[in-house]
Amino acid sequence: DYWVERDYPVELNIRGEVLDGTVHTGGITTPFNGDVVINIYSKTRVSTIDNGNHNGNYDVNVKENVTILDAIFNGIRNLTLESGSQVYLKESNDFTLDNLTVNKDALLDLTKVTGDIKVNGDFIGYDNTSQDPLEGGAIFLHDNQILDISGDVKGNTRLNSYNSINKVDLKENHTYIKAKENASGSFV
């Protein structure tokens, strides 16, 4: 009910086409104060989460094999990319979130973000049992970016290499990842 101020958790399962590509987490005339979990499935055309008139947190789960171009996830708390999903962020000044999960064969392209990327909690890559360090998801950073992780790093994640076709060159002697020394995960 968009007309009455509410304060309860909501889960949105977006399975059909969203005509303007925008999911609104807030109320129309009054604020929505609860937390929202948004599950984005294939063929929805969703690229923007509008958190206007929303006083709670929102999390996004990009489901298997979903591709989102020019994504705008400003103010997001947690982002999960399931296996085979791809998210290409639209141009923005920065990108800050609490927790980030990039599963097997998923890709998060951050190259259009002009500033650094901040993960205030954990970065979770693919926790594979085959021990193949190249098996996992990938993130793309541009040559002046830093991914700063305050929490733990778990699992394997490829940096700037998704497959033999999609690669972004790394600049020599540039720090791309800042994380705790004793992190259990790795970027390859």
C-alpha beads as a LAMMPS data file, in Angstrom:
LAMMPS data file: protein, C-alpha beads

188 atoms
187 bonds

1 atom types
1 bond types

-500.0 500.0 xlo xhi
-500.0 500.0 ylo yhi
-500.0 500.0 zlo zhi

Masses

1 110.0

Atoms # bond

1 1 1 0.000 0.000 0.000
2 1 1 1.862 3.063 -1.267
3 1 1 -0.540 5.538 0.376
4 1 1 0.067 4.661 4.042
5 1 1 3.383 4.860 5.893
6 1 1 4.585 1.308 6.587
7 1 1 7.423 -0.331 8.476
8 1 1 7.784 -4.038 7.669
9 1 1 10.131 -6.155 5.526
10 1 1 9.221 -6.704 1.871
11 1 1 10.539 -9.147 -0.722
12 1 1 9.960 -8.292 -4.396
13 1 1 10.356 -11.074 -6.959
14 1 1 10.643 -9.305 -10.304
15 1 1 9.860 -11.924 -12.943
16 1 1 7.970 -9.947 -15.588
17 1 1 8.942 -7.039 -17.796
18 1 1 9.199 -3.684 -16.003
19 1 1 8.279 -1.134 -18.671
20 1 1 10.460 1.781 -17.569
21 1 1 13.168 -0.490 -16.096
22 1 1 12.832 1.031 -12.598
23 1 1 11.864 -0.635 -9.328
24 1 1 10.694 1.835 -6.667
25 1 1 11.311 0.842 -3.041
26 1 1 9.610 3.854 -1.408
27 1 1 6.036 4.982 -0.962
28 1 1 4.223 7.361 -3.298
29 1 1 3.067 10.029 -0.858
30 1 1 4.394 8.695 2.433
31 1 1 7.722 7.027 3.185
32 1 1 8.249 3.301 3.392
33 1 1 10.411 2.483 6.427
34 1 1 11.008 -1.270 6.102
35 1 1 13.811 -3.196 4.454
36 1 1 13.336 -4.459 0.888
37 1 1 14.891 -7.492 -0.805
38 1 1 14.683 -7.360 -4.609
39 1 1 15.163 -10.575 -6.605
40 1 1 15.710 -9.800 -10.294
41 1 1 15.013 -12.621 -12.748
42 1 1 15.597 -12.725 -16.524
43 1 1 13.740 -10.633 -19.125
44 1 1 12.629 -7.956 -16.649
45 1 1 14.509 -4.979 -18.187
46 1 1 15.242 -3.740 -14.633
47 1 1 18.319 -1.518 -14.501
48 1 1 17.447 1.051 -11.838
49 1 1 16.447 0.830 -8.198
50 1 1 14.866 4.106 -7.064
51 1 1 15.000 4.383 -3.277
52 1 1 13.302 7.778 -3.093
53 1 1 10.823 8.104 -0.197
54 1 1 12.348 4.957 1.361
55 1 1 13.894 5.113 4.826
56 1 1 14.931 1.464 5.068
57 1 1 17.655 -0.624 3.428
58 1 1 17.451 -2.528 0.194
59 1 1 19.299 -5.608 -1.025
60 1 1 19.470 -6.864 -4.616
61 1 1 19.855 -10.483 -5.712
62 1 1 20.564 -10.833 -9.441
63 1 1 19.411 -14.324 -10.296
64 1 1 21.195 -16.912 -12.477
65 1 1 22.130 -15.896 -16.030
66 1 1 20.578 -12.403 -15.789
67 1 1 22.372 -9.495 -17.473
68 1 1 21.772 -5.898 -16.352
69 1 1 23.235 -3.055 -18.413
70 1 1 23.677 0.509 -17.075
71 1 1 22.607 -0.505 -13.566
72 1 1 21.872 2.213 -11.001
73 1 1 21.911 0.779 -7.467
74 1 1 22.548 3.936 -5.404
75 1 1 22.170 3.402 -1.665
76 1 1 22.198 -0.395 -1.898
77 1 1 23.066 -2.385 1.226
78 1 1 23.899 -5.857 -0.143
79 1 1 24.388 -7.094 -3.711
80 1 1 24.478 -10.763 -4.726
81 1 1 25.265 -11.928 -8.252
82 1 1 24.227 -15.534 -8.738
83 1 1 25.976 -17.917 -11.160
84 1 1 26.293 -16.602 -14.692
85 1 1 24.771 -13.192 -13.962
86 1 1 26.350 -9.996 -15.267
87 1 1 25.898 -6.443 -13.956
88 1 1 27.410 -3.427 -15.693
89 1 1 27.081 -0.322 -13.506
90 1 1 26.173 2.971 -15.144
91 1 1 28.448 5.998 -14.776
92 1 1 28.545 7.292 -11.201
93 1 1 30.960 8.983 -8.806
94 1 1 31.242 6.133 -6.309
95 1 1 29.741 2.826 -5.254
96 1 1 29.430 1.882 -1.582
97 1 1 27.656 -1.113 -0.092
98 1 1 27.815 -3.347 2.974
99 1 1 28.317 -6.813 1.479
100 1 1 29.066 -8.027 -2.037
101 1 1 28.774 -11.601 -3.320
102 1 1 30.013 -12.607 -6.792
103 1 1 29.278 -16.279 -7.514
104 1 1 30.700 -18.664 -10.119
105 1 1 30.811 -17.218 -13.661
106 1 1 29.203 -13.934 -12.531
107 1 1 30.606 -10.546 -13.580
108 1 1 30.384 -7.141 -11.899
109 1 1 31.719 -4.383 -14.179
110 1 1 32.645 -1.287 -12.152
111 1 1 34.699 0.461 -14.848
112 1 1 32.175 3.288 -15.351
113 1 1 32.310 4.271 -11.676
114 1 1 34.750 7.179 -11.597
115 1 1 35.704 6.867 -7.925
116 1 1 36.719 4.012 -5.677
117 1 1 34.502 1.126 -4.591
118 1 1 33.838 0.623 -0.864
119 1 1 32.594 -2.629 0.681
120 1 1 31.974 -1.935 4.376
121 1 1 31.433 -5.603 5.191
122 1 1 32.443 -8.819 3.443
123 1 1 33.340 -9.581 -0.169
124 1 1 32.307 -13.142 -0.951
125 1 1 33.604 -14.817 -4.089
126 1 1 32.990 -18.326 -5.303
127 1 1 33.934 -20.925 -2.691
128 1 1 34.940 -23.751 -4.977
129 1 1 35.811 -27.253 -3.938
130 1 1 37.967 -27.967 -7.012
131 1 1 40.652 -25.587 -5.716
132 1 1 41.019 -24.121 -9.216
133 1 1 41.804 -20.432 -8.529
134 1 1 40.444 -19.433 -11.946
135 1 1 37.047 -20.911 -11.181
136 1 1 34.852 -18.184 -9.810
137 1 1 33.224 -14.901 -10.663
138 1 1 34.909 -11.717 -11.846
139 1 1 35.005 -7.994 -11.227
140 1 1 36.239 -5.327 -13.619
141 1 1 37.918 -2.176 -12.284
142 1 1 39.378 0.642 -14.373
143 1 1 43.081 1.418 -14.120
144 1 1 42.819 4.055 -11.354
145 1 1 40.237 2.359 -9.140
146 1 1 40.560 0.708 -5.749
147 1 1 38.190 -1.837 -4.262
148 1 1 38.406 -1.199 -0.498
149 1 1 37.038 -4.076 1.608
150 1 1 36.638 -3.511 5.358
151 1 1 35.390 -6.993 6.237
152 1 1 36.616 -10.417 5.201
153 1 1 37.350 -11.679 1.703
154 1 1 36.112 -15.211 1.067
155 1 1 36.299 -17.441 -2.002
156 1 1 37.965 -16.816 -5.363
157 1 1 37.326 -13.897 -7.696
158 1 1 39.039 -13.006 -10.952
159 1 1 40.176 -9.401 -11.322
160 1 1 39.674 -7.865 -14.785
161 1 1 39.434 -11.233 -16.542
162 1 1 36.054 -12.803 -17.186
163 1 1 36.849 -15.111 -20.089
164 1 1 39.195 -15.153 -23.075
165 1 1 37.196 -12.394 -24.783
166 1 1 36.279 -10.051 -21.930
167 1 1 39.367 -8.636 -20.280
168 1 1 40.431 -5.240 -18.935
169 1 1 44.149 -4.450 -18.796
170 1 1 45.777 -3.994 -15.390
171 1 1 48.172 -1.115 -14.752
172 1 1 51.547 -2.096 -13.339
173 1 1 52.312 -1.079 -9.698
174 1 1 48.730 -0.015 -8.946
175 1 1 46.906 -1.277 -5.866
176 1 1 43.491 -2.502 -7.009
177 1 1 42.325 -4.324 -3.855
178 1 1 42.628 -3.232 -0.218
179 1 1 41.608 -5.846 2.326
180 1 1 42.654 -7.393 5.623
181 1 1 45.974 -9.211 5.529
182 1 1 44.509 -12.404 6.952
183 1 1 41.619 -12.643 4.470
184 1 1 40.817 -16.217 3.485
185 1 1 39.779 -15.461 -0.104
186 1 1 41.796 -14.379 -3.109
187 1 1 41.721 -12.263 -6.260
188 1 1 43.501 -13.754 -9.257

Bonds

1 1 1 2
2 1 2 3
3 1 3 4
4 1 4 5
5 1 5 6
6 1 6 7
7 1 7 8
8 1 8 9
9 1 9 10
10 1 10 11
11 1 11 12
12 1 12 13
13 1 13 14
14 1 14 15
15 1 15 16
16 1 16 17
17 1 17 18
18 1 18 19
19 1 19 20
20 1 20 21
21 1 21 22
22 1 22 23
23 1 23 24
24 1 24 25
25 1 25 26
26 1 26 27
27 1 27 28
28 1 28 29
29 1 29 30
30 1 30 31
31 1 31 32
32 1 32 33
33 1 33 34
34 1 34 35
35 1 35 36
36 1 36 37
37 1 37 38
38 1 38 39
39 1 39 40
40 1 40 41
41 1 41 42
42 1 42 43
43 1 43 44
44 1 44 45
45 1 45 46
46 1 46 47
47 1 47 48
48 1 48 49
49 1 49 50
50 1 50 51
51 1 51 52
52 1 52 53
53 1 53 54
54 1 54 55
55 1 55 56
56 1 56 57
57 1 57 58
58 1 58 59
59 1 59 60
60 1 60 61
61 1 61 62
62 1 62 63
63 1 63 64
64 1 64 65
65 1 65 66
66 1 66 67
67 1 67 68
68 1 68 69
69 1 69 70
70 1 70 71
71 1 71 72
72 1 72 73
73 1 73 74
74 1 74 75
75 1 75 76
76 1 76 77
77 1 77 78
78 1 78 79
79 1 79 80
80 1 80 81
81 1 81 82
82 1 82 83
83 1 83 84
84 1 84 85
85 1 85 86
86 1 86 87
87 1 87 88
88 1 88 89
89 1 89 90
90 1 90 91
91 1 91 92
92 1 92 93
93 1 93 94
94 1 94 95
95 1 95 96
96 1 96 97
97 1 97 98
98 1 98 99
99 1 99 100
100 1 100 101
101 1 101 102
102 1 102 103
103 1 103 104
104 1 104 105
105 1 105 106
106 1 106 107
107 1 107 108
108 1 108 109
109 1 109 110
110 1 110 111
111 1 111 112
112 1 112 113
113 1 113 114
114 1 114 115
115 1 115 116
116 1 116 117
117 1 117 118
118 1 118 119
119 1 119 120
120 1 120 121
121 1 121 122
122 1 122 123
123 1 123 124
124 1 124 125
125 1 125 126
126 1 126 127
127 1 127 128
128 1 128 129
129 1 129 130
130 1 130 131
131 1 131 132
132 1 132 133
133 1 133 134
134 1 134 135
135 1 135 136
136 1 136 137
137 1 137 138
138 1 138 139
139 1 139 140
140 1 140 141
141 1 141 142
142 1 142 143
143 1 143 144
144 1 144 145
145 1 145 146
146 1 146 147
147 1 147 148
148 1 148 149
149 1 149 150
150 1 150 151
151 1 151 152
152 1 152 153
153 1 153 154
154 1 154 155
155 1 155 156
156 1 156 157
157 1 157 158
158 1 158 159
159 1 159 160
160 1 160 161
161 1 161 162
162 1 162 163
163 1 163 164
164 1 164 165
165 1 165 166
166 1 166 167
167 1 167 168
168 1 168 169
169 1 169 170
170 1 170 171
171 1 171 172
172 1 172 173
173 1 173 174
174 1 174 175
175 1 175 176
176 1 176 177
177 1 177 178
178 1 178 179
179 1 179 180
180 1 180 181
181 1 181 182
182 1 182 183
183 1 183 184
184 1 184 185
185 1 185 186
186 1 186 187
187 1 187 188
